Amino acid sequence: MINSIDHGLTTSAMNRTLDLEEWAALGVPLLRDPRTFVADLHQRHLPSPGTAVVAVLDPLHRLVGSASFTPRPSSTDGWQHRNAILAHLRRIVPHDLRRATPSRTAVLLLCRDGGSGWTARDGAWMWGLRDAAGLHGLRCGAYVTLTPQGWQVLGDGRHGRTPHAGSWADGEPPAVTALAGRDGDPGWAGGPVEPVRRTAAR
């Protein structure tokens, strides 16, 4: 009985992932200027390998706000990623669940080691982004990886050499104080993630 339960959990975790074909079928909206977007997000958060950055874009594709966090190394399930992303989305913008159709878009950037191609780990993050965006009333947007080779928007082929996974060492240290949320809470999320930094677009 115990072995059956463990096997079921493993199977469920494996199902909470998306491959590139499934990702393409979602019809994810393209970033209008991915090079500028990635550079801006990198400058705001200076992510190092292991850091994720979730951002929200308005209907005109302008940055509304963003938050960076470091998931625990053991977090490899799309469900765990979904919970972490959703927790930070709730601290960036109020939900749009009352809207008939989503007008804002959630985008995720993951800084990681390894090659630039799709991995099962990316698939779990894609699943988490899609689910979290829907639960917050947002459109699921692009998934971007930052590796030693540079940045790449998985699924649409656009990429560049800078910034890359090691670029954080060349930037200024992130500000110690984060901008407060609407209720004065700095917006750090609890649960299985370590918050790093969040910003509001100026």
TORDOBA-609193 format. One line per 2 residues: number of its first residue (from 0); their letters; for each residue z, y, x of N, C-alpha, C. Coordinates in steps of 0.02 Angstrom, whole numbers, plus 50000, padded with zeros to 5 digits. Layout:
N
NUM> a> Z/Y/X/Z/Y/X/Z/Y/X | ...
This chain:
202
0> mi> 50000/49940/50042/50000/50000/50000/50000/50063/50043 | 50041/50063/50096/50044/50122/50139/49977/50132/50174
2> ns> 49947/50078/50197/49883/50084/50231/49830/50110/50183 | 49832/50090/50120/49783/50114/50071/49790/50189/50060
4> id> 49852/50213/50056/49864/50284/50046/49839/50324/50106 | 49854/50301/50165/49832/50336/50225/49756/50339/50228
6> hg> 49723/50284/50211/49650/50282/50212/49622/50331/50162 | 49654/50336/50103/49630/50382/50052/49634/50454/50075
8> lt> 49689/50472/50109/49696/50540/50133/49643/50555/50185 | 49630/50507/50229/49579/50518/50280/49511/50528/50248
10> ts> 49495/50488/50198/49431/50494/50164/49425/50562/50130 | 49479/50585/50097/49478/50650/50064/49465/50706/50114
12> am> 49499/50702/50172/49490/50753/50223/49418/50754/50247 | 49388/50695/50254/49319/50692/50276/49271/50721/50225
14> nr> 49290/50717/50161/49247/50744/50108/49252/50820/50103 | 49305/50848/50131/49313/50921/50128/49278/50953/50187
16> tl> 49214/50944/50190/49173/50972/50244/49103/50982/50217 | 49065/51025/50250/48996/51039/50231/48952/51033/50293
18> dl> 48896/50998/50287/48849/50997/50342/48800/51055/50333 | 48755/51065/50380/48711/51123/50377/48664/51121/50317
20> ee> 48644/51061/50296/48600/51055/50238/48637/51075/50174 | 48699/51053/50168/48739/51072/50110/48755/51146/50111
22> wa> 48766/51173/50170/48780/51245/50177/48719/51286/50156 | 48660/51265/50177/48599/51301/50159/48588/51300/50084
24> al> 48608/51245/50051/48598/51239/49979/48642/51287/49940 | 48693/51316/49971/48736/51364/49937/48702/51431/49925
26> gv> 48649/51445/49963/48617/51510/49956/48660/51567/49981 | 48692/51556/50038/48737/51607/50066/48697/51670/50083
28> pl> 48720/51730/50061/48684/51791/50077/48682/51805/50151 | 48626/51830/50176/48618/51845/50246/48655/51909/50265
30> lr> 48682/51910/50325/48710/51972/50351/48651/52019/50367 | 48657/52082/50346/48601/52128/50357/48591/52145/50430
32> dp> 48646/52152/50467/48642/52168/50538/48695/52128/50574 | 48683/52064/50586/48735/52021/50614/48759/52044/50683
34> rt> 48715/52071/50724/48736/52092/50791/48789/52147/50788 | 48777/52197/50746/48824/52252/50738/48888/52228/50705
36> fv> 48881/52185/50655/48939/52159/50619/48985/52121/50666 | 48957/52076/50705/48997/52036/50751/49030/52080/50804
38> ad> 48993/52128/50830/49021/52173/50881/49079/52213/50852 | 49072/52237/50790/49125/52277/50759/49187/52234/50746
40> lh> 49176/52174/50719/49233/52130/50705/49268/52110/50770 | 49229/52098/50822/49259/52079/50886/49300/52136/50915
42> qr> 49274/52197/50910/49310/52255/50936/49377/52265/50899 | 49378/52251/50835/49438/52261/50795/49492/52209/50810
44> hl> 49471/52147/50824/49519/52092/50829/49523/52059/50898 | 49473/52067/50940/49472/52035/51006/49494/51962/51002
46> ps> 49459/51921/50963/49480/51852/50954/49470/51810/51018 | 49518/51770/51033/49513/51722/51088/49500/51653/51058
48> pg> 49480/51604/51098/49467/51537/51070/49526/51510/51029 | 49511/51487/50970/49562/51462/50924/49580/51511/50870
50> ta> 49551/51572/50873/49565/51624/50823/49510/51628/50771 | 49530/51635/50709/49483/51645/50654/49490/51716/50627
52> vv> 49435/51745/50605/49435/51812/50576/49399/51809/50509 | 49434/51827/50456/49402/51830/50390/49391/51903/50371
54> av> 49333/51918/50345/49315/51987/50327/49287/51989/50257 | 49293/52047/50225/49266/52057/50158/49216/52115/50160
56> ld> 49157/52104/50133/49105/52155/50130/49096/52178/50058 | 49082/52243/50049/49070/52269/49982/48998/52255/49961
58> pl> 48977/52275/49901/48909/52261/49878/48854/52289/49923 | 48870/52341/49962/48822/52370/50008/48828/52341/50078
60> hr> 48865/52287/50084/48875/52251/50147/48915/52291/50198 | 48956/52338/50174/49000/52375/50218/49067/52338/50222
62> lv> 49098/52342/50281/49162/52307/50291/49217/52341/50252 | 49252/52303/50210/49308/52329/50171/49373/52318/50209
64> gs> 49381/52261/50239/49442/52245/50277/49435/52177/50309 | 49480/52161/50354/49476/52097/50390/49545/52077/50414
66> as> 49553/52014/50429/49616/51988/50455/49602/51931/50503 | 49639/51929/50557/49632/51875/50606/49695/51833/50607
68> ft> 49687/51769/50620/49744/51724/50621/49727/51663/50664 | 49779/51629/50687/49770/51571/50729/49797/51509/50693
70> pr> 49754/51466/50669/49778/51405/50636/49809/51358/50687 | 49853/51316/50664/49883/51267/50709/49829/51218/50733
72> ps> 49834/51197/50796/49782/51152/50823/49773/51088/50782 | 49825/51067/50747/49820/51005/50708/49784/51015/50642
74> st> 49769/51078/50624/49736/51092/50560/49661/51079/50566 | 49639/51022/50541/49568/51004/50545/49540/50988/50476
76> dg> 49580/50995/50424/49559/50979/50356/49534/51043/50321 | 49478/51038/50286/49451/51095/50250/49500/51124/50200
78> wq> 49543/51081/50172/49592/51105/50124/49643/51151/50158 | 49664/51134/50218/49710/51177/50255/49676/51243/50273
80> hr> 49613/51240/50293/49577/51301/50309/49569/51344/50247 | 49555/51313/50190/49549/51350/50127/49612/51389/50112
82> na> 49669/51356/50119/49732/51389/50105/49745/51448/50152 | 49729/51439/50215/49740/51493/50264/49695/51552/50250
84> il> 49631/51539/50236/49583/51593/50221/49604/51629/50158 | 49621/51591/50106/49640/51622/50042/49702/51665/50049
86> ah> 49751/51642/50088/49812/51682/50098/49796/51750/50128 | 49748/51752/50174/49731/51815/50206/49685/51858/50162
88> lr> 49641/51826/50124/49600/51864/50077/49644/51902/50028 | 49697/51871/50006/49742/51903/49957/49776/51964/49987
90> ri> 49779/51968/50052/49811/52024/50085/49761/52078/50105 | 49698/52062/50101/49646/52111/50118/49625/52150/50057
92> vp> 49608/52114/50003/49584/52145/49941/49612/52109/49881 | 49619/52143/49824/49637/52109/49762/49580/52063/49740
94> hd> 49596/52013/49701/49544/51965/49680/49495/51997/49631 | 49437/51966/49626/49385/51989/49580/49372/51937/49526
96> lr> 49423/51899/49507/49414/51844/49460/49395/51868/49390 | 49408/51930/49374/49391/51955/49307/49318/51977/49301
98> ra> 49284/51981/49357/49214/52001/49356/49170/51942/49334 | 49117/51958/49296/49071/51906/49273/49035/51875/49332
100> tp> 49016/51917/49380/48982/51892/49441/49015/51925/49502 | 49021/51890/49556/49052/51919/49617/49011/51977/49644
102> sr> 49046/52028/49667/49011/52085/49697/49027/52093/49771 | 49083/52065/49793/49102/52068/49863/49095/52000/49896
104> ta> 49091/52000/49961/49075/51939/49998/49127/51926/50052 | 49147/51863/50058/49193/51842/50111/49154/51811/50168
106> vl> 49168/51833/50229/49133/51808/50289/49186/51783/50338 | 49170/51730/50374/49217/51703/50423/49187/51699/50492
108> ll> 49225/51720/50542/49206/51713/50612/49258/51670/50646 | 49235/51618/50680/49281/51574/50717/49264/51577/50791
110> cr> 49313/51595/50831/49305/51594/50904/49330/51527/50929 | 49287/51490/50963/49306/51423/50985/49271/51404/51050
112> dg> 49298/51354/51083/49265/51326/51142/49212/51276/51120 | 49174/51251/51168/49123/51201/51152/49054/51232/51145
114> gs> 49007/51190/51123/48938/51212/51116/48927/51255/51055 | 48867/51282/51050/48851/51328/50996/48827/51293/50932
116> gw> 48814/51228/50936/48789/51192/50878/48844/51176/50828 | 48823/51155/50769/48869/51136/50716/48912/51077/50737
118> ta> 48976/51079/50718/49022/51024/50730/49057/51007/50665 | 49090/50950/50663/49129/50931/50604/49184/50981/50591
120> rd> 49210/51011/50644/49261/51063/50635/49232/51123/50599 | 49170/51142/50616/49137/51197/50581/49128/51179/50507
122> ga> 49110/51116/50494/49100/51094/50426/49163/51102/50383 | 49221/51088/50413/49284/51096/50376/49298/51170/50362
124> wm> 49282/51214/50410/49291/51285/50399/49243/51311/50346 | 49181/51286/50346/49133/51306/50295/49157/51287/50225
126> wg> 49183/51227/50219/49210/51204/50155/49268/51250/50134 | 49312/51265/50181/49368/51308/50166/49347/51378/50145
128> lr> 49297/51406/50179/49272/51473/50161/49242/51473/50092 | 49201/51424/50077/49169/51421/50011/49222/51417/49956
130> da> 49271/51374/49965/49322/51364/49914/49367/51425/49906 | 49388/51454/49962/49432/51512/49960/49397/51572/49928
132> ag> 49334/51582/49945/49297/51638/49916/49293/51631/49840 | 49277/51571/49816/49273/51560/49744/49339/51571/49709
134> lh> 49394/51548/49740/49460/51556/49709/49483/51628/49708 | 49452/51671/49749/49470/51742/49750/49418/51785/49714
136> gl> 49369/51754/49683/49319/51791/49646/49267/51825/49690 | 49256/51799/49751/49209/51828/49798/49150/51781/49808
138> rc> 49095/51808/49833/49040/51766/49854/49056/51736/49922 | 49033/51676/49933/49040/51645/49999/48986/51673/50045
140> ga> 49008/51704/50099/48961/51735/50146/48951/51694/50208 | 48926/51726/50260/48906/51692/50321/48965/51662/50359
142> yv> 48950/51610/50397/48998/51580/50442/48972/51590/50513 | 49010/51625/50554/48990/51644/50622/49036/51611/50673
144> tl> 49007/51583/50725/49048/51556/50779/49039/51598/50842 | 49093/51604/50880/49094/51639/50944/49112/51587/50996
146> tp> 49065/51568/51038/49075/51516/51089/49062/51545/51158 | 49072/51506/51211/49057/51532/51278/48984/51553/51287
148> qg> 48939/51526/51245/48868/51543/51250/48852/51608/51214 | 48895/51631/51170/48882/51692/51132/48901/51683/51059
150> wq> 48870/51723/51015/48884/51717/50944/48824/51687/50908 | 48836/51654/50853/48782/51626/50814/48803/51621/50741
152> vl> 48756/51638/50697/48767/51630/50625/48740/51561/50607 | 48785/51515/50593/48763/51447/50580/48725/51444/50514
154> gd> 48668/51411/50517/48629/51402/50456/48569/51447/50451 | 48568/51503/50488/48509/51547/50484/48477/51560/50552
156> gr> 48507/51534/50606/48475/51535/50672/48484/51599/50711 | 48513/51651/50683/48520/51713/50721/48579/51708/50769
158> hg> 48569/51735/50829/48620/51728/50881/48612/51782/50933 | 48662/51787/50977/48660/51835/51033/48707/51813/51088
160> rt> 48700/51843/51146/48742/51824/51204/48809/51858/51206 | 48812/51919/51178/48876/51955/51178/48889/51984/51109
162> ph> 48953/51984/51089/49011/51957/51125/49010/51881/51126 | 49053/51852/51168/49060/51780/51172/49134/51762/51172
164> ag> 49149/51699/51178/49219/51676/51172/49265/51705/51225 | 49238/51727/51282/49279/51754/51335/49282/51830/51336
166> sw> 49246/51863/51290/49242/51936/51291/49308/51970/51276 | 49354/51935/51243/49418/51966/51225/49455/51990/51287
168> ad> 49445/51956/51344/49481/51974/51405/49458/52041/51434 | 49399/52064/51412/49372/52126/51437/49390/52186/51394
170> ge> 49420/52174/51336/49435/52228/51290/49506/52252/51297 | 49523/52304/51259/49591/52330/51258/49634/52286/51214
172> pp> 49698/52279/51231/49742/52237/51189/49744/52263/51118 | 49746/52218/51068/49750/52240/50998/49813/52281/50986
174> av> 49809/52325/50938/49867/52366/50921/49924/52321/50897 | 49986/52341/50914/50044/52301/50895/50057/52308/50820
176> ta> 50048/52367/50793/50062/52380/50723/49999/52373/50681 | 50004/52334/50628/49947/52325/50583/49951/52377/50527
178> la> 49895/52392/50498/49894/52437/50441/49928/52404/50382 | 49969/52441/50347/50006/52413/50291/49960/52400/50232
180> gr> 49978/52351/50191/49939/52337/50131/49955/52387/50077 | 49929/52372/50017/49938/52418/49962/50012/52425/49942
182> dg> 50051/52371/49953/50121/52373/49934/50167/52387/49993 | 50137/52407/50050/50176/52422/50109/50189/52362/50152
184> dp> 50173/52302/50127/50181/52241/50166/50127/52239/50220 | 50146/52227/50283/50095/52223/50335/50046/52167/50325
186> gw> 50061/52120/50280/50010/52071/50263/50010/52008/50303 | 50064/51993/50338/50064/51930/50375/50072/51873/50326
188> ag> 50034/51821/50335/50036/51764/50289/50082/51710/50316 | 50116/51676/50271/50157/51620/50292/50116/51556/50292
190> gp> 50149/51499/50298/50113/51436/50296/50090/51415/50365 | 50042/51369/50366/50022/51338/50430/49974/51379/50471
192> ve> 49987/51444/50478/49946/51486/50520/49990/51536/50555 | 49968/51560/50612/50003/51612/50648/49963/51676/50643
194> pv> 49988/51726/50606/49950/51788/50597/49943/51825/50663 | 49886/51857/50672/49873/51895/50733/49866/51969/50717
196> rr> 49818/51986/50676/49805/52056/50664/49762/52065/50602 | 49773/52118/50566/49729/52133/50510/49712/52208/50512
198> ta> 49654/52226/50488/49632/52295/50489/49599/52313/50423 | 49599/52377/50409/49560/52403/50353/49504/52444/50381
200> ar> 49445/52439/50352/49389/52477/50377/49401/52551/50367 | 49382/52590/50417/49391/52663/50411/49327/52695/50386
